[in-house]
């Protein structure tokens, strides 16, 4: 396969980390942050808005590729694709466009895949979050409205918001980017309070609490080192199989704790509790077992490209999650979060996934070429799946989203109007990538 760095189209339309295709989209040009040169120490990180955006999305990648929860979530998604694809061997039915991932009568293996897919969607929090507008808190202090084993609702006097796993992920990512900028808790609070993205009127925080509710709760209760403490506890939570449950246990602990007002110290005390040590150990072993099971499955079907390419991804996940350097040590030392050189070292050791910039410039990855190839094939599968689900007008995404097609007949009319009609007479990197992805997912001749 040709070097992916040479031809990925970085025509991004926004900034995000995609939990299905495992890539970062950045809505600015590569020249604005030359990560290759930064990692080689030829340039340094500065203090630009775009660097904040990159750090935010990079932390999501770390959550996915270096935390127990991320490894488990990835296994759920791959299991769904494996079962959906393998169902072709036992279930004889046709699928219509746009493709719907839903139950089909008497198609047990397909339905198993649907269940895993729905579980994955639930875990990453794809549903719209419920925010209740109300004026229930007259005090300046933000209060806990409800706390139970699996539910935590916080009220800030304007809204009540139910904390979920996405809240944990976004707080860790956003606050990490703010610490990268060396912001104080007060500066972060002012950033939230003065942003139209979070306020319906000046200083009225009632929009997108996913990003600010936890910090504002501790800020109103006058704790210190809040951002560092929240990154610490959020990362610890994502190192378990049930992040929300850990956050709830921590809130219960913090309510009853009668000591000082330093959130970092409070988190460290909490993490030394025997139940938290056991929770991490259980999740760590469960994640490794899931990865081992996937590696066994992929190895037994290594003659199939989908399984063969996934072996490299699962091996990397196994190494990342069990590696002593990994994110575990970086994010559990708050001093690292304000040190730009420490971030460079972290990125150098972890690498990045495929990055798509706004302009057509090379992606950056410090992974092995073999892993880049595997991630590229996985990206192809995920993007085609998104494409098939999104519309009955299914122009090939490798023209519009990622210009990586090297097929000998690229720009054939079918590429734009019905890539399902494209056949694959060529090999060795010259075949249709859309058709390849259809084959990898077991959807050949199944879509009418």
N, C-alpha and C positions, 0 to 999 in steps of 0.2 A: 504493500500500500504506500502511496506517496506521502511525503511528510505533511501532516495536517497543518503545520505551522505556515506552510507556503500558500494555502489557498482557502482558509476559512474566511467567510464573509462576515465581517463584524458590524453589520447594519442593524444595530440594536435599536429598539424603540423605547426602552425604559431601563431601569436599574432593578435587577432582582437576581436571586439565586433560584434556579429551577430544580425542585426536589425530584422531578421525574427524569429530566435529561441530564442532570448533574453538571450544569454549566452556569457561568455568571454572565449576565447581560449588563453592559455598562453603556450609558447614553452619552459618551464623550469619546474623543479620539485617543488613540494609543499615545500620540505625542504628548498629551496632557499629563499622563503618568507613564513614564517609560520604565515598567517594572523590570524588564530585562537588565537595564543599566543600574537600577537601584539594587537589585540582588547581587550584581557583580561589583557593587560599591563604587561604580563610576559616577553615580548621582545619588542624591539623598532625598528622602521624603520631605515635603514641605508642609504647609498648613492650608491647603486648598480644599474647597468644597468637594471636588471630585475625589480627592484622597479619602475624605470622610466616607463618601459613598462606597468606594472600593473596600475599605476596611469593614464596613457594615456587611457587605455581601460576602466578603472573604470569611467572616466569622460564621456565617450560615454554612459555608462549605465545611469549615472545621467541625461544626455541630453534626454534620452529616457523615463525615469521613473519619472523625477522631473521637466521637462520643458513643457510648454504649447505645443510647436511644437511637441515634442516627443509623448505626449499623443494623439494629433490629428493624427500623422502619424500611431501610433499603431492602432487607430480606423479604419483608412483606410485599413490597412492590414487585420484586423479581419473581417471587412465588406466584403472584397473580398473572404475570406475563407467561410464565412457564405453563401454568395450568390452562390458561386461555388458548395458548398455542397447541399444547398437547391434546386438547380436546378434539382436534381434527381427526386424530387417529381412531376415536371411538364414537364420536357424535356426527351424524350426517345431517347438517342443516346449513342453510344459507343465511347470510347477514346482509342487511340493507344499509344504505347510506342516508344520513350520517350514522356512523357506527355508535351503537348504544351498549355500554357495559352493564347489562342487566340480565336477570335470570331468564332462562329459556326452559320450557317444560321438558322434563326427561333428559336434560343435558347435564348430567351430574358433574363431570369434570369441568365443563365451562362454568357452571354455577359456583363451583369451589373457587375458580379464578375470580369470579365476580365478587365473592365474599372477601377474598384477600384484597382485592382492589378497593372495595369500599372501606375495609379496615384501614388501609394505607391512607385513603383520603380523610378519614376521621382522625387519624393520628397526626397528620400534618395540619389539620384545622382548615380545610378548604371552605367550610360553610361560613356564611355571614354571621358575624358576632352580634349578640344581642346587647344593646345599650339602652338602659331605661332612664329617661329624663325625669328628674324629680328634685325637689328642694327639701331634702330631709336632714341636712346636716348644717346647723347654724353656727357650729364652732369652727374656728380656723383650722382645727385639726381634722384630717381625713380619718374616717372611721371604718371599722369592719362591720358590715351589715349582717353578714352571715358567714359562719365558718363551720364546716362539717368534714367528714372523712374525705369526701371527693368534691367539695364545693367551697369556694371562697369568693365572697361578693364584697367589694369595697365601694364606699360612697364618698364622694368629695364635695357634697353639698349641691351639686348640679346634676350628676349622673350616678347611677349604680352600675357597676361593671363586674361581670363574672370572669375571674382569672382563668386562663386556659393555657394549654401548652404553647400556643402561638405567642401569648403574652411573654412567656419565659424566653422563648427564642429571640423575639424582637427586642426585649430589654437587654439581653446579653449582647446582641449585635450592635444596637444603637449606642448603649453606654460604653461599649468597648471603643467605638469610633470617637466618642466624646473624650474619653481618657487618652486616646491616641493624640488628640488635640490639646491635652493637658488642661482640660476644663475643670473647674471646681464644681462642687455640687450646686452652689448658688448660680454659677454661669449656666449649668445645664437646666436648672429650674427656670431661669430667665429665658433661655432659648425656647423652652416649651411654652411659657406664658406669653411670649411675644410672637408666636408663630400662628399664622392663619390656618395652617394645616391642623392645629390642635385646638384652636379657640374660635368659637362662633362670634365672639366680641372680645375686645382687649382684656387680657388677663382672665378670661373665662374658659378654663380647660374643660371641654366637653366633647371633643372630637378625637377619634383614634386613640383611646386610652391604652390600647395594646402597647404603645411605646412609652407611656409616661406614668401610668397609675401607681406602679410599685415604688418608683422613686419619689413621687409626690406624697405618697403615704408616709414614708420614713422622713421625708424632708419636713412635712408639717408637724411631725412628732419630734423634730429637733435632734435627730441622730447625726453623726458625722461619718465621713468616709462611706457615704451611701453608694455612690456609683461603683467603687471598688468592691464593696460588700455584695451588691446585687449581681455583678458579673461573677463573683465567686460562688454565690449560692445558685445562680442560674446554671452555671456550668456544672456544678455538683449535681443539680437536679437532672440535667441532660446526660449525666453519667449513670443514671439509673433507668430502669425500664418504665417507671411511672413518675415523670418529672412533676406533674401537678401534685401528686400525693406528698412528695418531699417538700414542695413549697408550702403546702398546707401544714405539714408537721413543723416546718420552721416558723411559720407565723404563730402557731400555738405555743411554741417554745419561746418566741420573742415576747409574747404577751405576758407570760409568767416569769420571764427573766427579770431579776431585780438589780442587776449589776449596772455597768457603765452604759454610755450612749454611743459607743464605737461599733458600727455595724460590722466591720471586718472582724473585730474581736468576737462579736456575737456569733457570726457565722462559723468561725473556727471552733468555738465552744460547742456549737450544735453538731458540727461534723465529727467530733470526737465521741459522740454518743454511740454506744454499742449498736443500737438499732440502725443507725445510719451507716456504720461500717459494714454491717451485715447486708444492708440494702444495696450498697455499692458492689460488694463481693458477689451477691446473688446475680445482679444485673450483668456484671462483667462475665461471669461464667455462662449465663444464659446467652449472651451475645456471641461469645466464642463458639458455643455449641451450635447456634444457628448458622454461623459462618462455616463451621466444619461440615454441617449437614449439607449446605449448599455446595461446598467444594466437592464433597463425595458425589452429589448428584451431577454436577457439571462434569466431573472427571469421567463418570460412567457414560456420559453422552457427548464426549469431546469431539466426536465426528460431526456434530451439529454446530454450526458457527456461533449461534446464540450462546450455547453453553461454553464453547471453547473460549470465546472472548470474555465471558464473565469470570472465568477462572482467575484471570489476572486482576480483575477488580476485587474479587473476594479475598485473594491473597494479600492485596494491598490493604484492604480494610482490616484483615486479621493482624497484619504487622502494625498498622497505625494504632489500633485500639490497645494492643498489648505492649506497644513500645513505651519505654519509661520516659523518653524525652517528651513525647507528644504533647498535645494541648493540655493534658492533665496537669503537668507541672507549670506550663506557661500561664494558664488562666488562674491557677491557684496561688500565684504570687502577684498580688496587686501592683507591686512596684514595676513589673514588666509592662503593664498596660499604659504607662505614661512615657515609656522609653521607645522612641522610634527605631533605634538601632536593634532593640530586642525584637520589635515587630519584623524587621528585615531578616533577622536570624530565624525567626519562627517561619516566615514565608519560605525562606531558603530550605529549611528542613522539611516542611510539609508539601511544598509545591502548591500549585493551584489546579483547579479543573480547567476545562476549556473556557477561555474568556472571549466574549464577543464584544468588540468595540463598535462605535458608531461609524468609523471609517474602515475601509478595507485594508487592514494592516494585520500583521501576524499575531496569532494568539501567543500567550506566554504560559509555559508550563515547565516545571522543574522535575516532572515525573519522567520515567523511562519512556522511550519511544514505544515500547510494547504496550505500556499502560495507556498512553495517548491514543494508540490505535484502538484499544478496547473501549475506552471512553467515547471515542468517535462513533464506533458501531452502536454503542448503547444510546448515544445521543440520536443517531439516525432512527433507531427503533422508536424512541420516545417521541420524537418530533413527528414522525409519520402517524403514530397513534393519536397524538393531539390533533393532527390534520384530519384524520378520518373521523374523529369525534366531533370536530368543530363545524363542519359544513359539508353539504352535498357537492359543493363546488370545491374540489380538492386539488388545486394546483400544487405541484410538487414543492415542498418546503425548502428543497435544496436549490431552488431558484430565488425564493423570496426571503427566507430566513437565513439560510446558510448556503452560500455559493461555493459548494465543494464538489459539485458534480463534475466528473471527468468522463462521462459516457461518450462514446464516439458519435452518438446521434443527439447530443445535447441540443435543446431548443426545438426539438421535434414538437409538432402541434399538440400531441398527446401530453407532453410534459406540462403544458399549461392548462389543458382542459380536462384530461382524464388519464393521469399517470398509471392508473390500474390497467390500462390497455397496452402499456409499454411492455415489450418482451425483452428477454435478456440473452441475446446471442453472443455477447462478448464477455471476456473474463479478464483477470489480472488488472483490476483497477479501472477498466473501461466499461463496466456494466452499469446499469441503472441502479442508483442507490435507493430510490423509492421502492423499486421492485425487490431489491435485496431485503429491505426492511419488512416488506409484506411476507416474504418467504421466512424470515427469521421468526416472525410472530405466528406462523402457521395459518396465514389468512389467504394464501394463494387459492384461487377458484372458489372462495367462500363468500365473497362480497358481490352482490348483484345490484 
